[in-house]
Amino acid sequence: MTVRRALLSTYDKRGLPEFAGGLVSCGVELLASGGTAGVMREAGLPVTPLEELTGFSEMLGHRVVTLHPAVHGGILARRDVPDDLADLERHGIAPIDLVCVNLYPFQETVSRPGVTWQEAVEQIDVGGPAMLRAAAKNHAHVVPVCRPDDYGTVLDELRASGAVTEETRRALALRAFAATAAYDAAVAAWLSGDDPLPEVLVPAYERAATLAYGENPHQRAAYYVERGSRTHLLSRVDQVQGKPLSFNNLNDLSAARELVRELDGPACVIVKHANPCGVAVARTAEDAYRKALAADPVSAYGGVVVLDTAVSAALGEMLADQFVEVLLAPGYDEQAIEALSRKQSTRVLNDLERRRLDVSPRDLRRVVGGLLVQDRDLGPDPRDEMTVVCGEVDDDTWRDLLFAWTVVKHVTSNAIVLAAGGTTIGVGAGQMSRVDAVRIALDKAREHGHDPAGAVLASDAFFPFADGPSLALDAGVTAIVQPGGSKRDDEVVAAVRDAGAAMVFTHRRHFRH
């Protein structure tokens, strides 16, 4: 498809003079709206202002510039339909073969603190999306261009053959419709305000990385970033070494980062298959890692390690002695990097955000043919809303109970966490029976040399019977934290009281599926 006339109307002027100059060198006549035409003139390029084409200058404070039959007729006319060409001739309209448009920065505007309603409204582009959609609809005859990254491709094809291929036009049309759809989604999201469950949900995501495969090698996969998020999982994260992150790496990394942000550091979280297998807080990062690893060294093998404190030379040596799939921390000593370089299989990430991870207010779960949408289960839960229903709880025990309660929220249900001294010593995850989750947590603790005597236990949901607590109490657990709310709460509390232990009700459940 030959390009003879091009219409350019862009907010983002990056690369525009070079692109326009390339079009001119290919014999293309340039049309442009006000600001874009000014850039063309400054570059010494011949350009026809749109007002000469339409016979109208800009109106209504720049709200009406391109909405005119001379523009949209030239874009939408089908070159292989005689009636369309006759209409153009009757009205003295020349075809437009290429449309280069990018849109007002609406998302960037509404993301600024303190932006007014009127300022936001004025950044809702009307003419730009209309032209872009028209060109994309008629891509059989028109080249739609909506981002500077595509300027080179278009110019290369024009220089090589004087035309743009059908394959490229179709790809550009897809990109244009995706751009206008995402733009409309941003406007709709802004207008919905604080409504977390709008009547129509139109989130938009942009592909940030193509992954080698998904959870399994036969599944295709990519990592997408939600439009409008202030930060995301990998924003301001530099990869220092290692292979590209995999689907499972990213899933585990997200789980670890969400947990570590709720802990008072220095803290270390080790995650395997989206569940924490070792978590610890301590006075130093070295101690936090040592304790987290010792919690369950078997499960930690090949896990994801996230720290909220920079990695020292000594800690780097400790980490280099283990098989770690992914390591993320807010900074590394040079000697730590040198030590970790001995394990090139470890993906080492430098977290420049330092825990300032933006957590979306909505949680989306795919189901057959739809989505389940809910508020994110954010914390921590305040201690003053909890109730001691039996026994005495001293300050050290409270610290361990709150620590265990924070961790258990991030474990797949049914979930049980045993903790002592700011460290998990046993985790029972993903069991259909809560008593089985208790049994697994106890077995894990004993397997790795941790005595449950004097430890605390957290349960993500209430105990329907006293059997689970009884197992823990028989092993020496001295305090239990759980939501409460069972019909048999009295029986459960009585069992704990009779064992001389303490129990706290949080009055809030933390299922995680």
ChimeraX attribute file (.defattr): number of C-alpha atoms within 10 A of each C-alpha:
attribute: neighborCount
match mode: 1-to-1
recipient: residues
	/A:1	17
	/A:2	16
	/A:3	21
	/A:4	18
	/A:5	20
	/A:6	24
	/A:7	27
	/A:8	23
	/A:9	26
	/A:10	23
	/A:11	13
	/A:12	16
	/A:13	13
	/A:14	12
	/A:15	13
	/A:16	20
	/A:17	18
	/A:18	14
	/A:19	18
	/A:20	26
	/A:21	19
	/A:22	19
	/A:23	22
	/A:24	18
	/A:25	13
	/A:26	17
	/A:27	14
	/A:28	20
	/A:29	19
	/A:30	24
	/A:31	24
	/A:32	24
	/A:33	20
	/A:34	16
	/A:35	13
	/A:36	21
	/A:37	22
	/A:38	15
	/A:39	17
	/A:40	22
	/A:41	13
	/A:42	9
	/A:43	14
	/A:44	11
	/A:45	16
	/A:46	15
	/A:47	22
	/A:48	17
	/A:49	20
	/A:50	25
	/A:51	16
	/A:52	10
	/A:53	17
	/A:54	16
	/A:55	9
	/A:56	13
	/A:57	16
	/A:58	14
	/A:59	9
	/A:60	7
	/A:61	8
	/A:62	12
	/A:63	14
	/A:64	14
	/A:65	22
	/A:66	25
	/A:67	15
	/A:68	16
	/A:69	14
	/A:70	20
	/A:71	21
	/A:72	18
	/A:73	20
	/A:74	24
	/A:75	30
	/A:76	23
	/A:77	26
	/A:78	18
	/A:79	14
	/A:80	10
	/A:81	9
	/A:82	11
	/A:83	12
	/A:84	16
	/A:85	18
	/A:86	13
	/A:87	13
	/A:88	18
	/A:89	12
	/A:90	9
	/A:91	11
	/A:92	11
	/A:93	20
	/A:94	17
	/A:95	25
	/A:96	26
	/A:97	25
	/A:98	24
	/A:99	24
	/A:100	24
	/A:101	25
	/A:102	23
	/A:103	22
	/A:104	19
	/A:105	15
	/A:106	20
	/A:107	20
	/A:108	11
	/A:109	18
	/A:110	20
	/A:111	14
	/A:112	10
	/A:113	7
	/A:114	8
	/A:115	11
	/A:116	11
	/A:117	10
	/A:118	8
	/A:119	12
	/A:120	19
	/A:121	14
	/A:122	15
	/A:123	17
	/A:124	21
	/A:125	19
	/A:126	16
	/A:127	19
	/A:128	23
	/A:129	23
	/A:130	16
	/A:131	23
	/A:132	26
	/A:133	22
	/A:134	23
	/A:135	32
	/A:136	28
	/A:137	19
	/A:138	21
	/A:139	25
	/A:140	18
	/A:141	25
	/A:142	31
	/A:143	31
	/A:144	34
	/A:145	24
	/A:146	27
	/A:147	19
	/A:148	18
	/A:149	11
	/A:150	13
	/A:151	19
	/A:152	14
	/A:153	12
	/A:154	22
	/A:155	20
	/A:156	14
	/A:157	14
	/A:158	22
	/A:159	14
	/A:160	10
	/A:161	11
	/A:162	17
	/A:163	18
	/A:164	23
	/A:165	16
	/A:166	15
	/A:167	10
	/A:168	17
	/A:169	23
	/A:170	19
	/A:171	13
	/A:172	22
	/A:173	26
	/A:174	15
	/A:175	17
	/A:176	25
	/A:177	20
	/A:178	16
	/A:179	21
	/A:180	20
	/A:181	17
	/A:182	19
	/A:183	22
	/A:184	19
	/A:185	18
	/A:186	21
	/A:187	20
	/A:188	16
	/A:189	20
	/A:190	17
	/A:191	12
	/A:192	15
	/A:193	9
	/A:194	10
	/A:195	10
	/A:196	14
	/A:197	12
	/A:198	12
	/A:199	8
	/A:200	9
	/A:201	14
	/A:202	15
	/A:203	15
	/A:204	19
	/A:205	15
	/A:206	13
	/A:207	10
	/A:208	12
	/A:209	13
	/A:210	14
	/A:211	14
	/A:212	15
	/A:213	15
	/A:214	15
	/A:215	13
	/A:216	11
	/A:217	9
	/A:218	8
	/A:219	9
	/A:220	13
	/A:221	17
	/A:222	14
	/A:223	18
	/A:224	14
	/A:225	17
	/A:226	15
	/A:227	16
	/A:228	17
	/A:229	13
	/A:230	12
	/A:231	16
	/A:232	19
	/A:233	17
	/A:234	20
	/A:235	14
	/A:236	14
	/A:237	17
	/A:238	13
	/A:239	17
	/A:240	14
	/A:241	17
	/A:242	16
	/A:243	13
	/A:244	13
	/A:245	17
	/A:246	18
	/A:247	20
	/A:248	17
	/A:249	20
	/A:250	17
	/A:251	17
	/A:252	22
	/A:253	28
	/A:254	19
	/A:255	22
	/A:256	26
	/A:257	21
	/A:258	18
	/A:259	25
	/A:260	24
	/A:261	18
	/A:262	16
	/A:263	20
	/A:264	11
	/A:265	18
	/A:266	20
	/A:267	29
	/A:268	32
	/A:269	30
	/A:270	35
	/A:271	30
	/A:272	23
	/A:273	15
	/A:274	21
	/A:275	21
	/A:276	30
	/A:277	29
	/A:278	30
	/A:279	33
	/A:280	32
	/A:281	25
	/A:282	20
	/A:283	10
	/A:284	14
	/A:285	22
	/A:286	24
	/A:287	17
	/A:288	25
	/A:289	27
	/A:290	20
	/A:291	24
	/A:292	28
	/A:293	26
	/A:294	21
	/A:295	27
	/A:296	25
	/A:297	17
	/A:298	12
	/A:299	16
	/A:300	23
	/A:301	16
	/A:302	16
	/A:303	27
	/A:304	30
	/A:305	29
	/A:306	27
	/A:307	30
	/A:308	23
	/A:309	22
	/A:310	21
	/A:311	24
	/A:312	18
	/A:313	19
	/A:314	13
	/A:315	22
	/A:316	22
	/A:317	18
	/A:318	16
	/A:319	23
	/A:320	19
	/A:321	13
	/A:322	16
	/A:323	15
	/A:324	20
	/A:325	21
	/A:326	24
	/A:327	21
	/A:328	26
	/A:329	22
	/A:330	18
	/A:331	19
	/A:332	22
	/A:333	15
	/A:334	13
	/A:335	16
	/A:336	21
	/A:337	20
	/A:338	15
	/A:339	19
	/A:340	24
	/A:341	18
	/A:342	12
	/A:343	19
	/A:344	12
	/A:345	15
	/A:346	23
	/A:347	22
	/A:348	25
	/A:349	22
	/A:350	21
	/A:351	25
	/A:352	15
	/A:353	15
	/A:354	17
	/A:355	17
	/A:356	12
	/A:357	17
	/A:358	14
	/A:359	15
	/A:360	15
	/A:361	13
	/A:362	13
	/A:363	13
	/A:364	14
	/A:365	11
	/A:366	9
	/A:367	8
	/A:368	6
	/A:369	5
	/A:370	9
	/A:371	12
	/A:372	10
	/A:373	14
	/A:374	13
	/A:375	12
	/A:376	12
	/A:377	15
	/A:378	13
	/A:379	11
	/A:380	14
	/A:381	14
	/A:382	9
	/A:383	11
	/A:384	7
	/A:385	10
	/A:386	16
	/A:387	15
	/A:388	14
	/A:389	16
	/A:390	18
	/A:391	17
	/A:392	14
	/A:393	17
	/A:394	7
	/A:395	8
	/A:396	11
	/A:397	21
	/A:398	16
	/A:399	15
	/A:400	24
	/A:401	29
	/A:402	20
	/A:403	27
	/A:404	27
	/A:405	28
	/A:406	22
	/A:407	30
	/A:408	32
	/A:409	25
	/A:410	23
	/A:411	28
	/A:412	20
	/A:413	23
	/A:414	24
	/A:415	30
	/A:416	34
	/A:417	33
	/A:418	30
	/A:419	28
	/A:420	25
	/A:421	18
	/A:422	22
	/A:423	26
	/A:424	33
	/A:425	32
	/A:426	30
	/A:427	31
	/A:428	28
	/A:429	24
	/A:430	18
	/A:431	16
	/A:432	11
	/A:433	12
	/A:434	26
	/A:435	24
	/A:436	18
	/A:437	23
	/A:438	30
	/A:439	18
	/A:440	19
	/A:441	25
	/A:442	26
	/A:443	17
	/A:444	20
	/A:445	21
	/A:446	14
	/A:447	12
	/A:448	15
	/A:449	13
	/A:450	20
	/A:451	17
	/A:452	25
	/A:453	14
	/A:454	16
	/A:455	25
	/A:456	32
	/A:457	32
	/A:458	30
	/A:459	31
	/A:460	30
	/A:461	25
	/A:462	24
	/A:463	21
	/A:464	17
	/A:465	18
	/A:466	18
	/A:467	15
	/A:468	20
	/A:469	24
	/A:470	18
	/A:471	15
	/A:472	25
	/A:473	25
	/A:474	12
	/A:475	15
	/A:476	17
	/A:477	26
	/A:478	24
	/A:479	27
	/A:480	26
	/A:481	27
	/A:482	25
	/A:483	21
	/A:484	26
	/A:485	17
	/A:486	14
	/A:487	12
	/A:488	15
	/A:489	16
	/A:490	15
	/A:491	14
	/A:492	22
	/A:493	21
	/A:494	15
	/A:495	18
	/A:496	25
	/A:497	15
	/A:498	12
	/A:499	16
	/A:500	14
	/A:501	21
	/A:502	22
	/A:503	27
	/A:504	23
	/A:505	18
	/A:506	23
	/A:507	15
	/A:508	16
	/A:509	16
	/A:510	23
	/A:511	17
	/A:512	15
	/A:513	10
